[in-house]
């Protein structure tokens, strides 16, 4: 049986952090054996919030290196830049005729982005972000999209547009379904609900052990636990949430010792740092290899774009035939 297809992607912002790993990459790696996966470097999507294109290529390479270093296999799954597959823009134009402005304005993710980025007047391309995302998915006939809960509304828009095209012109596209990530979001070091480089509250996948320790020393904890001996509240502590992901075996002991006051915050943080660094060490070693072999990275990208282009062209031939535009 032919494997079901997955389309997953990220905007290229350069080196990735552990939030990206927990929220997406870890899941992608697990899925690549059971599904036919396509991994999109969403460079056009950058333009929805930032018109500066100076760093897009270098950021794409840095992100691709992190993808490879964490375990994504370019043989199993093509990795490619959206801007290099021209069919993305063609399908986006066609699909934009199948949804109303009012429907796009009801997208809760758009409202959240406008609030978080302090945007007063949304641009046309930002409003239509979910339509371009739909083109990204449907171009490769994606059956599933790995997302966090905050992205589910986008997938629902994709399902609506696929259904509308199929009903009007004839069956071409599957209606994609979300595959929810268990750890959808990792809090930032400052306690912010979102880990983000723009907030300077991240641990990068490329951070060495000393850097991880230094960053965790400054991380927020339970404000009522001032010194060792004070009873703590692990349920409100950022570091405890990290332990649950990166050090699950010790969680019961850490919880008990924190509540009793036997465990101090500094020791707890250094324990957490050691476990995070143990995860990052093999990733850093692979990253060092790829940084010294950039031609290999570029060859992987070129190969992925060649393979993705074949599928994209086949889909658009079918779309044009159904629409009698051949």
C-alpha positions in Angstrom: 0.0 0.0 0.0 1.1 3.5 -0.8 2.0 5.5 2.3 -0.2 8.4 3.3 1.4 11.8 2.8 2.4 14.5 5.2 3.4 18.1 4.5 5.2 19.9 7.3 7.2 23.1 7.2 8.7 26.1 9.0 9.4 29.6 8.3 13.2 30.0 8.0 14.4 32.1 10.9 17.9 30.6 11.2 19.1 28.3 14.0 16.3 26.5 15.8 15.7 26.1 19.5 14.4 23.3 21.7 10.9 24.6 21.4 11.1 23.8 17.7 12.4 20.3 18.5 9.7 19.6 21.1 6.8 21.2 19.1 7.6 19.8 15.7 10.9 18.1 14.8 10.7 15.3 17.3 7.3 14.4 15.9 8.5 14.7 12.2 11.3 12.3 12.9 8.9 9.7 14.3 6.5 10.1 11.4 9.0 9.9 8.6 9.1 6.0 8.6 5.4 5.6 8.5 4.4 8.4 6.1 5.7 9.9 2.9 6.8 13.2 4.2 7.6 16.5 2.4 9.4 19.2 4.4 8.9 22.8 3.3 11.1 25.7 4.0 8.4 28.3 3.9 10.4 31.3 2.7 7.5 33.1 1.1 5.6 33.0 4.4 8.4 35.2 5.9 7.1 38.1 3.8 3.7 38.1 5.6 5.4 39.8 8.6 8.8 41.0 7.3 9.6 42.3 3.9 13.4 42.1 4.5 14.7 39.2 2.4 18.5 39.7 3.0 18.8 36.8 5.4 16.3 34.4 4.0 18.7 32.1 2.2 21.3 31.9 5.0 18.5 31.3 7.5 17.1 28.6 5.3 20.5 26.8 5.3 20.9 27.1 9.0 17.4 25.7 9.6 18.1 22.9 7.1 21.3 22.0 9.0 19.3 21.7 12.2 16.7 19.5 10.5 19.4 17.2 9.3 21.2 17.2 12.6 18.1 16.2 14.6 17.5 13.2 12.4 15.4 14.1 9.4 16.4 11.8 6.5 16.6 13.6 3.1 16.5 10.3 1.3 13.0 9.5 2.8 11.7 13.0 2.8 12.5 15.8 0.3 13.4 19.1 1.8 12.8 22.2 -0.3 12.3 25.9 -0.5 8.8 27.1 -1.3 10.1 29.9 -3.5 11.8 27.5 -5.8 8.7 25.5 -6.7 6.7 28.0 -8.8 3.5 25.9 -8.6 3.0 27.0 -5.0 2.1 30.5 -6.2 0.0 29.3 -9.1 -2.1 27.0 -6.9 -2.3 29.8 -4.2 -3.8 32.1 -6.8 -6.5 29.6 -7.8 -7.4 28.6 -4.3 -7.7 32.3 -3.2 -10.8 32.4 -5.4 -12.5 29.8 -3.3 -12.6 31.6 0.1 -14.1 34.8 1.3 -12.4 37.7 3.1 -14.9 37.3 6.0 -13.9 33.7 6.5 -10.2 34.6 6.6 -10.8 37.4 9.1 -12.4 35.0 11.5 -9.2 33.0 11.7 -8.2 33.1 15.4 -4.5 32.6 14.6 -4.5 35.8 12.6 -6.0 37.7 15.5 -3.3 36.3 17.9 -0.5 37.2 15.5 -1.8 40.8 15.1 -1.9 41.1 18.9 1.5 39.5 19.5 3.2 41.4 16.7 1.4 44.7 17.4 0.0 44.9 13.9 -2.7 47.5 13.4 -3.4 47.0 9.7 -3.1 43.5 8.2 -1.7 43.2 4.7 -3.4 41.2 2.0 -0.7 38.5 2.0 -0.9 38.1 5.8 -4.7 37.8 5.7 -4.3 35.1 3.0 -1.5 33.2 4.8 -3.8 30.2 5.4 -4.6 30.0 1.6 -0.9 29.9 0.7 -0.5 27.3 3.5 -3.3 25.4 1.9 -1.6 25.5 -1.5 1.6 24.1 0.2 -0.4 21.2 1.6 -2.6 20.4 -1.4 0.2 20.7 -4.0 1.6 17.4 -2.6 -1.8 16.0 -1.8 -1.0 15.9 1.9 -3.3 13.6 3.9 -2.0 14.9 7.3 -0.4 18.0 8.7 1.6 17.7 12.0 0.6 20.8 14.0 0.2 22.2 17.5 -3.3 23.1 18.6 -2.8 26.8 17.6 -2.5 25.8 14.0 -5.6 23.6 13.8 -7.8 26.5 12.5 -5.4 26.8 9.5 -5.9 23.1 8.7 -9.7 23.5 8.9 -9.5 26.3 6.3 -7.4 23.9 4.1 -10.1 21.3 4.4 -12.8 23.7 3.4 -10.9 24.9 0.4 -10.1 21.4 -0.8 -13.7 20.4 -0.4 -14.9 23.4 -2.4 -12.4 22.8 -5.2 -13.4 19.1 -5.4 -17.1 19.9 -5.4 -16.8 22.5 -8.0 -14.2 21.1 -10.5 -13.9 17.4 -9.6 -11.9 15.3 -7.1 -8.2 16.2 -7.0 -7.3 16.8 -3.4 -7.6 14.9 -0.1 -9.0 16.8 2.8 -6.0 17.1 5.1 -6.3 16.3 8.8 -4.2 17.6 11.7 -1.8 15.4 13.5 -1.5 17.0 17.0 1.9 17.1 18.7 1.8 16.0 22.4 4.1 18.8 23.5 2.7 21.5 21.3 4.6 24.4 23.0 7.5 24.7 25.3 7.5 27.8 27.5 10.4 30.3 27.2 13.1 30.8 29.8 11.4 34.0 31.0 8.2 32.2 31.7 6.5 33.5 28.6 4.1 31.0 27.1 6.1 30.9 23.9 9.8 30.2 23.4 10.9 32.6 20.7 14.2 34.1 19.5 12.6 37.5 19.2 11.9 37.3 22.9 15.4 36.2 23.7 14.1 33.3 25.9 15.4 30.3 24.0 17.9 27.4 24.3 19.2 26.8 20.8 19.8 23.3 19.5 23.4 24.4 18.9 24.0 25.7 22.4 26.9 23.9 24.2 26.6 22.7 27.8 28.1 25.8 29.4 25.6 28.0 27.5 22.7 25.9 28.5 23.8 26.1 32.2 24.2 29.9 32.0 20.8 30.3 30.4 19.0 28.1 32.9 20.7 29.9 35.8 18.7 33.0 34.8 15.4 31.1 34.1 12.4 32.0 36.2 11.2 29.6 38.9 8.5 29.6 41.6 8.7 33.2 43.0 7.7 32.0 46.5 10.7 29.6 46.7 13.5 32.0 47.7 16.1 29.6 49.1 16.8 26.0 49.6 14.5 24.8 52.4 11.5 26.8 51.3 8.7 24.6 50.1 8.2 24.9 46.4 5.3 24.7 44.0 6.5 22.6 41.0 3.2 23.0 39.2 4.0 26.7 38.7 7.7 26.2 38.0 9.1 26.6 34.5 12.1 24.3 35.3 9.7 21.5 36.5 7.9 21.7 33.1 11.3 21.2 31.4 12.0 18.2 33.6 8.7 16.6 32.6 10.0 16.6 29.0 13.7 16.1 29.3 14.0 14.2 32.5 10.8 12.3 33.1 12.3 9.4 35.1 13.2 11.8 38.0 10.0 13.8 38.0 8.3 12.1 41.0 11.4 12.6 43.2 11.9 16.2 42.0 8.3 17.0 42.7 8.4 15.6 46.2 11.8 17.1 47.1 10.7 20.5 45.7 7.5 20.5 47.8 9.4 19.5 50.9 12.2 22.1 50.4 14.9 19.4 50.2 15.7 20.4 46.7 17.1 23.9 45.9 16.4 25.7 42.7 20.1 25.9 41.7 20.6 22.2 42.0 17.3 21.5 40.2 18.4 23.8 37.3 21.8 22.2 36.9 20.2 18.8 36.8 17.8 20.0 34.1 20.7 21.5 32.2 22.6 18.3 32.2 19.6 16.4 30.8 19.0 19.0 28.0 22.7 19.0 27.1 22.7 15.2 26.9 19.9 15.5 24.3 21.7 18.2 22.4 25.2 16.7 22.3 24.7 14.3 19.3 22.8 17.1 17.5 25.7 19.5 17.9 28.1 16.9 16.7 26.1 16.4 13.5 25.7 20.1 13.1 29.5 20.5 13.3 29.8 18.0 10.5 27.3 19.8 8.2 28.8 23.2 8.9 32.1 21.8 7.5 30.3 20.2 4.5 28.0 23.0 3.2 28.2 21.7 -0.3 26.6 18.5 0.9 23.8 20.5 2.5 23.2 22.5 -0.7 23.1 19.2 -2.7 20.5 17.9 -0.3 18.4 21.0 -0.9 18.8 20.9 -4.7 17.8 17.2 -4.7 14.8 17.9 -2.5 13.6 20.7 -4.8 14.0 18.6 -7.9 11.9 15.8 -6.4 9.3 18.1 -5.0 9.0 19.9 -8.3 8.0 16.7 -10.0 5.1 16.1 -7.7 4.0 19.7 -7.8 4.0 19.8 -11.6 1.9 16.6 -11.7 -0.7 18.1 -9.4 -1.0 21.3 -11.4 -1.5 19.4 -14.6 -4.4 17.6 -13.0 -5.7 20.9 -11.6 -5.6 22.6 -15.0 -7.3 19.6 -16.6 -10.2 19.6 -14.1 -10.6 23.4 -14.6 -10.4 23.0 -18.3 -7.4 25.4 -18.4 -5.2 22.9 -20.2 
